[in-house]
């Protein structure tokens, strides 16, 4: 599987949002238990402001094991290290299903 990462004429990185989605989803699935499905939604404004919404489908609330603060810091570090952008906001949404 290939993703496009290019520099535009101004020298700014142009990254497909799917790459960031997959990085976020990987960190969520590897650090949590009790989640049936994970979907990350990325919104980028003005090429440097990044918002992340993580939607997680949970079967039973009792089975959910998650440390939001730890996951936020891991995602921030990963995106900052790979794309030189620090996310402005990372939000979690839980869906019972």
N, C-alpha and C positions, 0 to 999 in steps of 0.2 A: 504494500500500500504506500502510495506517495502523496505528500502534501506539498503545496507550493509555498515556498518562502522566498520572497524576492525583495530587492531594494528598488524603490521608485526613483524618479529623476532627482528628487530632493535628497536622496540618501536614506530615507526612512524605510524601516522594515515593513513589508506588506505580508501579513501572515493570514492564512485561512483560519477562520474562527474555529473550524473543526479541530485544529491542533490543540488549541487551548481547552476546548470542550473535553477532548480525550485525556489530556493531562489531569484536569480537575476530576473527571470521572474515575481515573485510575487511583488517584490519591484517596478518594472517598471509599471506593470498594476495598482498598487494601487496609484502611484504618478503621473500618466499622463492621458491625455485625447486626443482623436482623433487618437488613434492607433488601427488598425484593428487586427494586429498579432504581437507577440513578440517571438523571438527565440534567446536564449543565446548560445554562443559557448565558451567553456572553453578549455584552453590549459595550461597544467602544465608541467614545465620543472625542472628537478633536484629536485623534491619533495618539492620545496619551492618557485619557481617562478611561479606565476599565471597570465595568460593573459585572459581577458574577452572581447569578442566582442558581442555587443548587436545589433541584426538586428530587425528593427521595420518597419512594413508595414503601410504606412500612406495613407489614401484616399485623403484628401485635406490638403495642407500645412497650410491653414488658421485655420483649426480646431485643429491643434496640440498645446497642452499646455504641456510643459516639462521644468524642471529646471535641466539641466545636472549636475551642480555642487552639488546640493543637493542630487540627486540620487546617484552620485559617492560616496559621503561621507557616505550615508546610507548603500550602498552595501559594502563598505570597512569595516565599523564598524561591520556589520552583519557577514561577513566572518571571520574577525579577531576575533570576540567574539566566534564564533562557532567552527572554525577550527584552530585558532592560526596562520593563514597565512594572510599576507597583499598582496592584488593584486598589481602586478607591473604596470599594465596598464589596464584601462577600456576604451574601444572605442565604439562609437555609430555609427551605419550605418542606414540611412533612405532609404527606398525603396518605391517608389510611385506605388501604386497598387489598 
